[in-house]
């Protein structure tokens, strides 16, 4: 890419040269009444002050790159580092990077596809879209120019269901931010995935402050204080179940870094996400509260009559729901255990008029308690959803 300098960039170069410049393979310093310009490619030029404009034009890619990073890009360390990561600034020399930026450098961040381009003055522009829309014609995507629109986009999935967890792999498709500046690009990314840039940077610098399970639950109060009971006896196993249920890559794009406590790792892996999870989130705590109540029940022995295929079908239904695959199972595929017609057939055959599997009530001695428990569960769910949304 052919780069071009302007008077503002040359003036900034002349001022900064007094203290010396050394950045991205470009070095400038004053020498008497003139300047010494050099690059990592071995090029070096000593010029009089009156000739600085001509010399600057010769070093245009290096000068415009330096000017962008010191006069245009956000100077907050985490945002600055993230923008450099986007264009692989630490991996490519300036001329090679400019050639790549002319065509566009693309990286993925969760379900975001971020493409960086640069013009001849070194000014960067950023396009954001969903990774699933990589090959979609721009005219078929809804255009946005306000980075805060990302908050509204991120609220619901493609089926218009509310997303309480912003890092769930359910981000809505069909949109495009076509022409954002550097500060706007980071603001949009953080609106889609709050705090991910900051925590990514802190981890990279070895400064990520992790709050493990026990430390986090010790801070809970009110209706969430009940999860503290999982610090007793078999609590460790319970927390493993929570992490396996909520913190898998299929459920969250973050990589779990928190453990049971500072000296006790959980047995389940933390995932492979690009950005770290530094503490149990509100969704995890809300789910754990409900599971704490459920785990307080005493086990019972039930006797059901099922054929081997029906037993396997019940297992297939649980797997399909847990993995979020129910929408993928075709109605005509009656060989799939979680097929809707298969499930309806099993219900017709094995459930009585009260909805009991094989006619076996959950609690033969309970006259209405189950409905009360269900109502209590619904109230709990409403409270927890509201808390998680906050």
C-alpha positions as CSV (number, residue, x, y, z in Angstrom):
1,X,0.0,0.0,0.0
2,X,1.3,3.5,-0.9
3,X,1.3,5.6,2.2
4,X,1.1,9.4,2.3
5,X,2.0,11.9,5.1
6,X,0.3,15.2,5.9
7,X,1.6,18.4,7.6
8,X,0.1,17.4,10.9
9,X,2.0,14.2,11.0
10,X,5.3,15.8,10.1
11,X,4.8,18.5,12.7
12,X,4.1,15.8,15.4
13,X,7.2,13.9,14.2
14,X,9.4,17.0,14.5
15,X,8.2,17.7,18.1
16,X,8.5,14.1,19.3
17,X,12.0,13.7,17.8
18,X,13.4,15.9,20.5
19,X,12.8,13.1,23.0
20,X,13.6,10.4,20.4
21,X,11.3,8.0,18.8
22,X,11.7,4.2,18.7
23,X,8.5,2.3,17.7
24,X,7.6,-0.6,15.4
25,X,11.0,-0.6,13.7
26,X,11.1,3.2,13.2
27,X,13.6,5.4,15.0
28,X,13.9,9.2,14.8
29,X,16.1,11.6,16.8
30,X,17.5,15.1,16.4
31,X,21.1,15.7,15.4
32,X,22.2,19.4,15.6
33,X,19.7,21.3,13.5
34,X,18.5,18.2,11.7
35,X,17.1,14.8,12.1
36,X,18.2,11.1,11.8
37,X,15.6,8.7,10.5
38,X,16.1,4.9,10.4
39,X,14.2,1.7,10.1
40,X,14.6,-1.9,11.0
41,X,15.3,-2.7,7.4
42,X,18.6,-0.9,7.6
43,X,17.5,2.4,5.9
44,X,18.9,5.5,7.5
45,X,18.8,9.2,6.5
46,X,20.2,12.3,8.0
47,X,18.4,15.5,6.9
48,X,18.4,19.2,7.6
49,X,15.2,20.5,9.2
50,X,14.1,22.1,5.9
51,X,14.2,18.7,4.3
52,X,12.2,16.9,6.9
53,X,9.0,16.9,4.7
54,X,10.8,15.0,1.9
55,X,12.3,12.5,4.3
56,X,9.0,11.9,6.0
57,X,7.4,11.1,2.7
58,X,10.2,8.5,2.1
59,X,9.3,6.9,5.5
60,X,5.6,7.4,5.1
61,X,4.4,3.9,6.2
62,X,6.5,4.0,9.4
63,X,5.6,7.6,10.2
64,X,1.8,7.2,9.6
65,X,1.9,4.0,11.7
66,X,3.6,5.8,14.5
67,X,1.2,8.7,14.3
68,X,-1.9,6.5,14.4
69,X,-0.7,4.6,17.5
70,X,0.3,7.7,19.4
71,X,-2.2,10.3,18.3
72,X,-5.4,8.5,17.1
73,X,-5.7,5.1,18.8
74,X,-7.1,5.1,22.4
75,X,-4.2,5.4,24.8
76,X,-5.7,3.3,27.6
77,X,-3.3,0.3,27.8
78,X,-5.9,-2.4,27.5
79,X,-7.6,-0.9,24.4
80,X,-4.3,0.0,22.8
81,X,-3.0,-3.6,23.2
82,X,-6.3,-5.1,21.9
83,X,-6.3,-3.0,18.8
84,X,-2.7,-4.0,18.1
85,X,-3.7,-7.7,18.6
86,X,-6.5,-7.3,16.1
87,X,-4.1,-6.3,13.3
88,X,-1.2,-8.6,14.5
89,X,1.0,-5.6,15.1
90,X,3.5,-7.6,17.1
91,X,3.9,-10.2,14.4
92,X,4.4,-8.2,11.2
93,X,6.8,-5.5,10.1
94,X,5.1,-2.2,9.2
95,X,5.4,-2.5,5.4
96,X,4.1,-6.1,5.4
97,X,1.3,-5.2,7.8
98,X,0.3,-2.2,5.6
99,X,0.0,-4.6,2.6
100,X,-2.3,-6.8,4.7
101,X,-4.3,-3.9,6.0
102,X,-5.0,-2.7,2.5
103,X,-6.9,-5.9,1.9
104,X,-8.2,-6.2,5.5
105,X,-6.9,-8.2,8.5
106,X,-9.6,-10.3,10.2
107,X,-9.7,-11.8,13.7
108,X,-12.4,-13.5,15.7
109,X,-13.5,-12.5,19.2
110,X,-16.1,-14.9,20.5
111,X,-18.8,-14.8,17.8
112,X,-17.5,-11.5,16.5
113,X,-15.7,-11.2,13.2
114,X,-13.6,-8.0,13.3
115,X,-11.9,-6.7,10.1
116,X,-9.3,-3.9,10.2
117,X,-8.3,-1.9,7.2
118,X,-6.0,1.2,6.8
119,X,-5.9,3.9,4.2
120,X,-2.9,5.7,2.8
121,X,-2.7,8.0,5.8
122,X,-2.5,5.1,8.2
123,X,-6.0,5.7,9.6
124,X,-7.6,2.4,10.7
125,X,-11.3,1.5,10.2
126,X,-13.1,-1.5,11.7
127,X,-15.9,-3.7,10.5
128,X,-17.8,-5.9,12.9
129,X,-20.3,-8.7,12.0
130,X,-21.2,-12.1,13.3
131,X,-18.9,-14.9,12.3
132,X,-21.7,-16.8,10.7
133,X,-22.3,-13.8,8.4
134,X,-18.7,-13.9,7.1
135,X,-19.8,-14.6,3.5
136,X,-23.1,-12.7,3.6
137,X,-23.5,-9.8,1.2
138,X,-23.3,-6.5,3.1
139,X,-26.6,-5.4,1.5
140,X,-28.3,-8.3,3.3
141,X,-27.2,-7.2,6.7
142,X,-28.7,-4.5,8.9
143,X,-26.2,-1.6,9.0
144,X,-25.3,0.2,12.3
145,X,-23.0,3.1,13.0
146,X,-23.5,3.6,16.7
147,X,-21.4,1.2,18.7
148,X,-23.9,1.2,21.6
149,X,-26.4,-0.5,19.2
150,X,-24.4,-3.6,20.1
151,X,-26.1,-3.7,23.5
152,X,-29.5,-4.0,21.9
153,X,-28.4,-6.6,19.4
154,X,-26.9,-8.7,22.2
155,X,-30.1,-8.8,24.3
156,X,-31.8,-11.5,22.3
157,X,-30.9,-14.5,20.1
158,X,-32.1,-15.3,16.6
159,X,-35.3,-16.7,18.0
160,X,-35.9,-13.5,20.0
161,X,-35.2,-15.2,23.3
162,X,-33.6,-13.1,26.1
163,X,-29.9,-13.8,26.6
164,X,-29.1,-13.5,30.3
165,X,-25.5,-14.5,29.6
166,X,-23.8,-12.2,27.1
167,X,-21.0,-14.6,26.5
168,X,-23.3,-17.5,25.6
169,X,-22.7,-18.7,22.0
170,X,-26.1,-17.5,20.9
171,X,-25.4,-14.0,19.6
172,X,-27.9,-12.8,17.0
173,X,-26.9,-12.7,13.4
174,X,-27.8,-10.4,10.5
175,X,-26.1,-7.1,11.5
176,X,-23.0,-5.2,10.5
177,X,-21.0,-2.2,11.8
178,X,-19.3,-1.1,8.6
179,X,-17.1,1.8,9.4
180,X,-16.0,2.3,13.0
181,X,-13.0,4.2,14.3
182,X,-10.6,2.6,16.8
183,X,-12.3,3.9,20.0
184,X,-15.8,3.0,18.6
185,X,-14.7,-0.5,17.7
186,X,-13.5,-1.3,21.2
187,X,-16.7,0.2,22.6
188,X,-18.8,-2.0,20.3
189,X,-16.8,-5.1,21.3
190,X,-17.2,-4.4,25.0
191,X,-20.9,-3.8,24.5
192,X,-21.3,-7.2,23.0
193,X,-18.9,-8.9,25.5
194,X,-18.6,-6.7,28.6
195,X,-15.2,-6.5,30.3
196,X,-13.6,-9.1,28.0
197,X,-11.0,-6.7,26.6
198,X,-10.0,-5.6,30.1
199,X,-9.7,-9.1,31.5
200,X,-7.9,-10.4,28.4
201,X,-5.3,-7.6,28.9
202,X,-5.0,-8.2,32.6
203,X,-4.4,-11.9,32.0
204,X,-1.8,-11.2,29.4
205,X,0.0,-8.9,31.8
206,X,-0.2,-11.4,34.6
207,X,-2.5,-9.2,36.6
208,X,-5.9,-11.0,36.3
209,X,-7.5,-11.0,39.7
210,X,-9.4,-14.4,40.1
211,X,-12.2,-14.9,42.6
212,X,-12.6,-18.6,43.1
213,X,-15.9,-20.4,44.0
214,X,-15.6,-20.3,47.8
215,X,-14.4,-16.7,47.8
216,X,-17.3,-15.7,45.6
217,X,-20.1,-17.6,47.5
218,X,-18.8,-16.1,50.8
219,X,-19.9,-12.7,49.4
220,X,-23.5,-13.9,48.6
221,X,-26.3,-12.7,50.8
222,X,-30.1,-12.7,50.7
223,X,-31.7,-15.4,48.6
224,X,-28.3,-16.4,47.2
225,X,-26.7,-17.1,50.6
226,X,-28.0,-20.7,50.5
227,X,-25.2,-21.6,48.0
228,X,-22.7,-21.3,50.9
229,X,-24.0,-24.7,52.1
230,X,-22.0,-26.3,49.3
231,X,-18.8,-25.6,51.1
232,X,-19.7,-28.6,53.4
233,X,-18.5,-32.1,52.8
234,X,-19.4,-33.1,49.3
235,X,-19.6,-29.4,48.1
236,X,-16.6,-29.9,46.0
237,X,-18.3,-32.5,43.8
238,X,-21.4,-30.3,43.5
239,X,-19.3,-27.4,42.2
240,X,-17.8,-29.7,39.6
241,X,-21.3,-30.5,38.4
242,X,-22.1,-26.8,38.2
243,X,-18.9,-26.1,36.2
244,X,-19.6,-29.0,33.8
245,X,-23.2,-27.8,33.3
246,X,-22.6,-24.1,32.9
247,X,-19.0,-23.4,31.9
248,X,-18.5,-25.7,28.9
249,X,-17.5,-24.2,25.6
250,X,-21.0,-25.1,24.3
251,X,-22.6,-22.9,27.0
252,X,-20.1,-20.0,27.4
253,X,-17.4,-18.5,25.2
254,X,-15.2,-17.6,28.2
255,X,-12.4,-19.8,29.5
256,X,-13.0,-20.5,33.1
257,X,-10.0,-19.6,35.3
258,X,-11.7,-19.8,38.7
259,X,-11.5,-23.1,40.7
260,X,-13.0,-24.4,43.9
261,X,-10.6,-22.4,46.0
262,X,-7.0,-21.1,45.6
263,X,-5.5,-24.5,46.5
264,X,-8.1,-26.8,45.0
265,X,-8.7,-27.2,41.2
266,X,-12.0,-28.5,39.8
267,X,-11.9,-31.8,37.9
268,X,-13.6,-30.4,34.8
269,X,-11.8,-28.3,32.2
270,X,-12.3,-24.6,31.8
271,X,-12.8,-24.4,28.1
272,X,-10.9,-22.9,25.2
273,X,-12.4,-19.4,25.0
274,X,-10.2,-16.4,23.9
275,X,-11.1,-14.4,27.0
276,X,-10.9,-15.5,30.6
277,X,-13.6,-15.9,33.2
278,X,-12.3,-14.6,36.5
279,X,-15.2,-15.5,38.8
280,X,-18.5,-17.4,38.9
281,X,-21.0,-15.2,37.1
282,X,-24.5,-14.3,38.2
283,X,-26.0,-17.0,35.9
284,X,-23.9,-19.7,37.6
285,X,-24.8,-18.5,41.1
286,X,-28.5,-18.3,40.2
287,X,-28.4,-21.9,38.8
288,X,-26.4,-23.1,41.9
289,X,-29.0,-21.6,44.2
290,X,-31.8,-23.7,42.6
291,X,-29.6,-26.8,42.5
292,X,-28.7,-26.3,46.1
293,X,-32.4,-26.6,47.0
294,X,-32.9,-29.6,44.7
295,X,-29.9,-31.4,46.1
296,X,-31.4,-31.0,49.6
297,X,-34.0,-33.6,48.7
298,X,-33.5,-37.2,49.9
299,X,-33.1,-39.9,47.2
300,X,-35.9,-42.4,46.7
301,X,-36.2,-45.6,44.9
302,X,-38.7,-45.8,42.0
303,X,-39.7,-48.7,40.0
304,X,-40.6,-48.1,36.3
305,X,-41.4,-50.5,33.6
306,X,-39.6,-49.6,30.4
307,X,-38.3,-51.5,27.4
308,X,-34.6,-51.2,26.7
309,X,-35.3,-48.9,23.8
310,X,-37.5,-46.7,26.0
311,X,-34.8,-46.4,28.6
312,X,-32.3,-45.4,25.9
313,X,-34.9,-42.9,24.6
314,X,-35.2,-41.2,28.0
315,X,-31.4,-40.9,28.0
316,X,-31.4,-39.5,24.4
317,X,-34.0,-36.9,25.4
318,X,-31.9,-35.7,28.3
319,X,-28.8,-35.5,26.2
320,X,-30.6,-33.6,23.4
321,X,-32.0,-31.0,25.8
322,X,-28.7,-30.6,27.7
323,X,-26.7,-30.1,24.5
324,X,-29.3,-27.8,22.9
325,X,-29.9,-30.1,20.0
326,X,-33.7,-30.4,20.0
327,X,-34.1,-27.9,17.2
328,X,-31.8,-29.9,15.0
329,X,-33.8,-33.1,15.2
330,X,-36.0,-33.4,12.2
331,X,-39.7,-34.4,12.7
332,X,-39.4,-37.1,10.2
333,X,-36.4,-38.7,11.9
334,X,-38.2,-41.1,14.1
335,X,-35.0,-43.1,14.6
336,X,-33.7,-40.3,16.8
337,X,-34.6,-41.0,20.4
338,X,-35.4,-37.3,21.1
339,X,-37.6,-36.9,18.0
340,X,-40.8,-35.1,18.9
341,X,-43.1,-37.9,17.7
342,X,-41.0,-40.5,19.5
343,X,-41.4,-38.5,22.7
344,X,-45.1,-38.1,22.2
345,X,-45.5,-41.8,21.6
346,X,-43.6,-42.6,24.8
347,X,-45.8,-40.1,26.7
348,X,-49.0,-41.6,25.3
349,X,-47.8,-45.1,26.3
350,X,-46.1,-44.6,29.6
351,X,-47.6,-41.5,31.3
352,X,-50.9,-41.6,33.1
353,X,-53.5,-38.8,33.1
354,X,-51.6,-37.0,35.9
355,X,-48.4,-37.0,33.9
356,X,-46.7,-39.7,36.1
357,X,-44.1,-41.8,34.3
358,X,-45.4,-45.5,34.3
359,X,-48.2,-44.3,36.6
360,X,-45.7,-43.9,39.5
361,X,-46.4,-40.7,41.5
362,X,-43.4,-38.7,42.6
363,X,-44.7,-38.8,46.2
364,X,-47.6,-41.2,46.9
365,X,-48.1,-39.6,50.3
366,X,-48.1,-36.1,49.0
367,X,-51.5,-34.5,48.4
368,X,-50.6,-31.3,46.5
369,X,-47.1,-30.8,47.7
370,X,-45.6,-31.2,44.3
371,X,-47.7,-28.4,42.9
372,X,-46.6,-26.2,45.7
373,X,-43.0,-27.0,45.0
374,X,-43.6,-26.3,41.4
375,X,-45.1,-22.9,42.2
376,X,-42.2,-22.1,44.5
377,X,-39.8,-23.1,41.8
378,X,-41.5,-20.8,39.4
379,X,-41.2,-17.9,41.8
380,X,-37.5,-18.8,42.4
381,X,-36.9,-18.8,38.7
382,X,-38.5,-15.3,38.3
383,X,-36.3,-13.9,41.1
384,X,-33.1,-15.5,39.8
385,X,-33.7,-14.4,36.2
386,X,-34.2,-10.8,37.3
387,X,-31.0,-11.0,39.5
388,X,-29.0,-12.5,36.7
389,X,-30.2,-9.9,34.2
390,X,-29.0,-7.1,36.6
